[in-house]
Amino acid sequence: MTKRTAKNHADYWRDRAEDIMRYVDSTDIDIFEELQKIYIEHSAELQRDLFAFVTKYADDNKISYSEALQRLRGADLSDYQANAEKYRKQAEKDPELLKRLNEQYASSKVTRFDALNLEMTYKIGVMQGIIEKSFENYLKSTAKYAYRKIMGGNGGALNEPALKELINTPFNGYNYSEQVWGNTDALAKDLREVLKRGFIRGDDVRSMAAELAKKYNVARSRAQTLIRTDGTAIVNRSAIKRYEESGLKYYRISVHLDDRTTETCRAIAKEDKLYRIDEFEAGITAPPFHYNCRSAVIPDEEELENKSEINKA
């Protein structure tokens, strides 16, 4: 094979890989819109729950909304029950103090706050299930498309066991389900901190609601990063499976070079190394090498040419 022919051959596979990545980018838009809708709906629901919590607190105690906020200020919700029991025990010989402590304990409605946290945790868990299902469907459709297109034409299909193995293969030590749960757990922790800090400081409910909305936006952004990165991972795992089934033993890495390309991927492009398929490991010897990575694996043109010559003989 001449150098010109080899270059044209390599360009063909790079173009094919980039076509697949462009397809993935287009499907990303759809799932990002779906994610945005899910996060906005659940953020709004939690904010409504927060307003309802304070309103019910005011109604149950026959006080105004503003007075309810005032009473909630300064309550140490982090260890409230332990402190309440300690103070009431210390005040056993002082009926008036005990009475006031009991009133304070009742008026603070710590069990209501716990109920708010419990309801929030439950609803976030429901949201997590919806996101995970969307994520799973996205990975499955991406894997099927990449596997079918990577070697040209429309031939080839993944059976269900192979598909499940591809989408459940961990990246950075976690599969997609564990990544979604990790993001959800981080969101739940952030939301609990906002509520606890807000009630301890006596923040206005509207400012707490705004802070809750910001935390949902952060979680949505993290989810989008996971999707972009896992999309790249599933494309490359599907490609390698197809190469391996075709009898190939080597691959190279095609790096999309533009103003967004990281130094990590630029160095890989410059090195233009030949990799063994049996040493494929995402993040180490194959993309994604970092979050939002857009690099792809392609066949080695020399191996393909040799294989073609052997088949002709």
C-alpha positions as CSV (number, residue, x, y, z in Angstrom):
1,M,0.0,0.0,0.0
2,T,1.4,3.4,-1.0
3,K,1.6,6.2,1.6
4,R,-1.1,8.1,-0.3
5,T,-3.4,5.1,-0.4
6,A,-2.8,4.5,3.3
7,K,-3.6,8.1,4.1
8,N,-6.8,7.9,2.1
9,H,-7.7,4.7,3.9
10,A,-7.1,6.2,7.3
11,D,-9.1,9.3,6.4
12,Y,-12.0,7.0,5.4
13,W,-12.1,5.4,8.9
14,R,-11.6,8.7,10.7
15,D,-14.5,10.1,8.7
16,R,-16.7,7.1,9.6
17,A,-15.8,7.4,13.3
18,E,-16.6,11.1,13.2
19,D,-20.0,10.5,11.4
20,I,-20.9,8.1,14.3
21,M,-19.8,10.7,16.9
22,R,-21.9,13.4,15.1
23,Y,-24.9,11.0,15.3
24,V,-24.3,10.6,19.0
25,D,-24.1,14.4,19.4
26,S,-27.5,14.8,17.8
27,T,-29.1,12.2,20.1
28,D,-27.4,13.9,23.0
29,I,-29.6,16.9,22.3
30,D,-32.8,14.8,22.7
31,I,-31.8,13.2,26.0
32,F,-30.5,16.6,27.4
33,E,-33.9,18.1,26.7
34,E,-35.5,15.1,28.4
35,L,-33.2,15.6,31.4
36,Q,-33.9,19.3,31.6
37,K,-37.6,18.6,31.8
38,I,-37.2,15.9,34.5
39,Y,-34.9,18.1,36.7
40,I,-37.1,21.2,36.3
41,E,-40.3,19.3,37.2
42,H,-38.7,17.7,40.3
43,S,-37.1,21.0,41.3
44,A,-40.4,22.8,41.1
45,E,-42.1,20.0,43.1
46,L,-39.6,20.2,45.9
47,Q,-39.9,24.0,46.0
48,R,-43.7,23.5,46.3
49,D,-43.2,21.0,49.1
50,L,-41.0,23.5,51.0
51,F,-43.6,26.2,50.8
52,A,-46.3,23.7,51.8
53,F,-44.2,22.6,54.7
54,V,-43.9,26.1,56.2
55,T,-47.6,26.9,55.4
56,K,-48.8,23.8,57.2
57,Y,-46.4,24.6,60.1
58,A,-48.1,28.0,60.4
59,D,-51.6,26.6,60.1
60,D,-51.1,23.9,62.7
61,N,-49.7,26.4,65.2
62,K,-52.3,29.1,64.3
63,I,-49.6,31.6,63.5
64,S,-48.8,33.7,60.6
65,Y,-46.5,32.6,57.8
66,S,-43.8,35.2,58.8
67,E,-44.1,34.1,62.4
68,A,-43.6,30.5,61.4
69,L,-40.4,31.4,59.6
70,Q,-39.3,33.4,62.7
71,R,-39.9,30.4,65.0
72,L,-38.0,28.1,62.7
73,R,-35.0,30.3,62.9
74,G,-32.1,29.1,65.0
75,A,-33.4,25.6,65.5
76,D,-30.5,23.2,65.7
77,L,-31.9,20.5,63.5
78,S,-28.7,18.6,63.1
79,D,-28.9,17.1,66.6
80,Y,-32.2,18.5,67.8
81,Q,-33.7,15.4,69.3
82,A,-30.6,14.6,71.3
83,N,-30.4,18.1,72.7
84,A,-34.1,18.2,73.5
85,E,-33.9,15.0,75.5
86,K,-30.8,16.3,77.3
87,Y,-32.4,19.7,78.2
88,R,-35.6,18.2,79.3
89,K,-33.8,15.8,81.6
90,Q,-31.8,18.7,83.1
91,A,-35.1,20.6,83.6
92,E,-37.0,17.8,85.4
93,K,-37.0,19.8,88.7
94,D,-38.1,23.0,87.0
95,P,-41.7,22.6,85.8
96,E,-41.8,26.0,84.1
97,L,-38.6,25.5,82.2
98,L,-39.7,22.0,81.3
99,K,-43.0,23.3,80.0
100,R,-41.2,25.9,77.8
101,L,-38.8,23.3,76.5
102,N,-41.7,21.0,75.6
103,E,-43.4,23.9,73.9
104,Q,-40.3,24.7,72.0
105,Y,-39.8,21.0,71.0
106,A,-43.4,20.8,69.8
107,S,-43.4,24.2,68.0
108,S,-40.2,23.4,66.1
109,K,-41.9,20.3,64.7
110,V,-38.6,18.5,64.1
111,T,-40.6,15.4,63.0
112,R,-42.1,17.5,60.2
113,F,-38.6,18.5,59.0
114,D,-37.6,14.8,59.1
115,A,-40.8,14.0,57.1
116,L,-39.8,16.7,54.5
117,N,-36.4,15.1,54.2
118,L,-37.9,11.6,53.9
119,E,-40.4,12.8,51.2
120,M,-37.6,14.5,49.4
121,T,-35.4,11.4,49.5
122,Y,-38.2,9.3,48.1
123,K,-39.0,11.7,45.3
124,I,-35.4,12.0,44.3
125,G,-35.2,8.2,44.2
126,V,-38.2,8.2,41.8
127,M,-36.5,10.8,39.7
128,Q,-33.3,8.7,39.7
129,G,-35.3,5.7,38.3
130,I,-36.7,7.8,35.5
131,I,-33.2,9.2,34.6
132,E,-31.6,5.7,34.7
133,K,-34.2,4.3,32.3
134,S,-33.6,7.2,29.9
135,F,-29.8,6.7,30.2
136,E,-30.1,3.0,29.6
137,N,-32.3,3.5,26.5
138,Y,-29.8,6.1,25.2
139,L,-26.8,3.7,25.7
140,K,-28.6,0.8,24.0
141,S,-29.6,2.8,20.9
142,T,-26.1,4.3,20.7
143,A,-24.4,0.8,21.0
144,K,-26.7,-0.7,18.3
145,Y,-26.0,2.2,15.9
146,A,-22.2,2.2,16.4
147,Y,-22.0,-1.6,16.1
148,R,-24.0,-1.6,12.9
149,K,-22.2,1.4,11.3
150,I,-18.6,1.0,12.3
151,M,-17.6,-1.5,9.7
152,G,-19.7,0.0,6.9
153,G,-23.2,-0.7,5.7
154,N,-26.2,-1.6,7.8
155,G,-25.3,-5.2,8.5
156,G,-24.7,-6.7,12.0
157,A,-26.8,-6.6,15.1
158,L,-26.1,-7.1,18.8
159,N,-28.0,-9.8,20.7
160,E,-29.5,-8.8,24.1
161,P,-26.8,-10.5,26.3
162,A,-24.0,-8.8,24.3
163,L,-25.9,-5.4,24.5
164,K,-26.3,-5.7,28.3
165,E,-22.6,-6.5,28.7
166,L,-21.6,-3.5,26.7
167,I,-23.7,-1.0,28.5
168,N,-23.0,-2.4,32.0
169,T,-19.2,-2.4,31.5
170,P,-17.8,0.0,34.1
171,F,-16.0,3.2,33.2
172,N,-13.8,4.7,35.9
173,G,-14.9,1.9,38.2
174,Y,-18.6,2.5,37.9
175,N,-21.3,1.4,35.4
176,Y,-24.0,3.8,34.2
177,S,-26.5,2.9,36.9
178,E,-23.9,3.5,39.7
179,Q,-22.9,6.8,38.1
180,V,-26.5,8.0,38.0
181,W,-27.0,6.9,41.7
182,G,-23.8,8.7,42.6
183,N,-25.1,11.9,41.0
184,T,-28.5,11.5,42.7
185,D,-26.9,10.9,46.1
186,A,-24.8,14.0,45.7
187,L,-27.9,16.0,44.8
188,A,-29.8,14.6,47.8
189,K,-26.9,15.6,50.1
190,D,-26.8,19.1,48.6
191,L,-30.5,19.6,49.0
192,R,-30.5,18.4,52.6
193,E,-27.7,20.8,53.4
194,V,-29.6,23.7,51.8
195,L,-32.7,23.0,53.9
196,K,-30.8,22.4,57.1
197,R,-28.6,25.5,56.7
198,G,-31.6,27.6,55.6
199,F,-33.7,26.7,58.6
200,I,-30.7,27.1,61.0
201,R,-29.9,30.6,59.6
202,G,-33.6,31.5,59.2
203,D,-33.3,32.1,55.5
204,D,-36.4,33.3,53.6
205,V,-38.2,30.4,51.9
206,R,-37.9,32.0,48.5
207,S,-34.1,32.2,48.8
208,M,-34.0,28.6,49.9
209,A,-36.1,27.6,47.0
210,A,-33.8,29.5,44.6
211,E,-30.8,27.7,46.2
212,L,-32.6,24.3,45.7
213,A,-33.1,25.1,42.0
214,K,-29.4,25.9,41.6
215,K,-28.5,22.5,43.1
216,Y,-30.8,20.8,40.6
217,N,-29.1,22.7,37.8
218,V,-25.7,21.5,39.0
219,A,-26.9,17.9,39.1
220,R,-28.4,18.2,35.6
221,S,-25.0,19.5,34.3
222,R,-23.2,16.6,35.9
223,A,-25.7,14.2,34.3
224,Q,-25.1,15.7,30.9
225,T,-21.3,15.2,31.4
226,L,-21.9,11.6,32.3
227,I,-24.0,11.0,29.2
228,R,-21.5,12.6,26.9
229,T,-18.7,10.6,28.3
230,D,-20.5,7.3,28.5
231,G,-21.8,7.9,24.9
232,T,-18.1,8.0,23.8
233,A,-17.3,4.9,25.9
234,I,-20.2,2.9,24.4
235,V,-19.3,3.8,20.8
236,N,-15.8,2.7,21.3
237,R,-16.7,-0.5,23.2
238,S,-19.2,-1.4,20.4
239,A,-16.5,-0.6,17.7
240,I,-13.9,-2.8,19.4
241,K,-16.4,-5.7,19.7
242,R,-17.1,-5.4,16.0
243,Y,-13.4,-5.2,15.1
244,E,-12.6,-8.3,17.3
245,E,-15.4,-10.3,15.7
246,S,-14.0,-9.3,12.3
247,G,-10.7,-10.9,13.3
248,L,-8.8,-7.7,13.8
249,K,-6.1,-7.6,16.5
250,Y,-5.1,-3.9,16.5
251,Y,-6.6,-0.4,16.5
252,R,-5.6,3.2,16.4
253,I,-7.2,6.3,18.0
254,S,-8.7,9.1,15.9
255,V,-8.7,12.4,17.7
256,H,-11.1,15.2,16.7
257,L,-8.9,18.2,16.5
258,D,-10.4,21.7,17.1
259,D,-10.2,24.5,19.7
260,R,-12.0,22.2,22.2
261,T,-9.5,19.3,22.0
262,T,-7.7,18.7,25.3
263,E,-3.9,18.5,25.6
264,T,-4.4,14.8,26.6
265,C,-6.0,14.0,23.3
266,R,-3.6,16.2,21.3
267,A,-0.7,14.2,22.7
268,I,-2.4,11.0,21.8
269,A,-3.0,12.2,18.2
270,K,0.7,13.2,17.9
271,E,1.9,9.9,19.2
272,D,-0.4,8.0,16.7
273,K,0.3,4.7,18.5
274,L,-0.8,1.2,17.5
275,Y,-2.8,-0.6,20.3
276,R,-3.7,-4.2,20.8
277,I,-7.4,-5.0,21.0
278,D,-6.9,-7.5,23.8
279,E,-5.4,-4.6,25.8
280,F,-8.4,-2.3,25.3
281,E,-9.3,-0.4,28.4
282,A,-11.4,2.8,28.4
283,G,-9.5,5.7,30.0
284,I,-6.2,3.9,29.7
285,T,-5.6,2.6,26.2
286,A,-8.8,3.9,24.6
287,P,-11.3,6.7,24.7
288,P,-12.8,8.3,26.7
289,F,-9.6,9.6,28.3
290,H,-11.4,12.3,30.2
291,Y,-14.9,13.7,30.7
292,N,-16.6,14.9,27.5
293,C,-13.9,13.1,25.4
294,R,-14.8,12.9,21.7
295,S,-12.0,10.6,20.5
296,A,-12.7,7.3,18.7
297,V,-11.0,4.0,17.9
298,I,-10.5,3.1,14.2
299,P,-8.9,0.0,12.5
300,D,-5.3,-0.1,11.6
301,E,-5.1,0.4,7.9
302,E,-2.1,-1.8,7.4
303,E,-3.7,-4.7,9.2
304,L,-6.9,-4.3,7.1
305,E,-4.8,-4.3,3.9
306,N,-2.9,-7.4,4.9
307,K,-6.2,-9.1,5.8
308,S,-7.6,-8.1,2.5
309,E,-4.6,-9.5,0.6
310,I,-4.8,-12.8,2.5
311,N,-8.5,-13.1,1.6
312,K,-7.7,-12.5,-2.1
313,A,-5.1,-15.2,-2.2
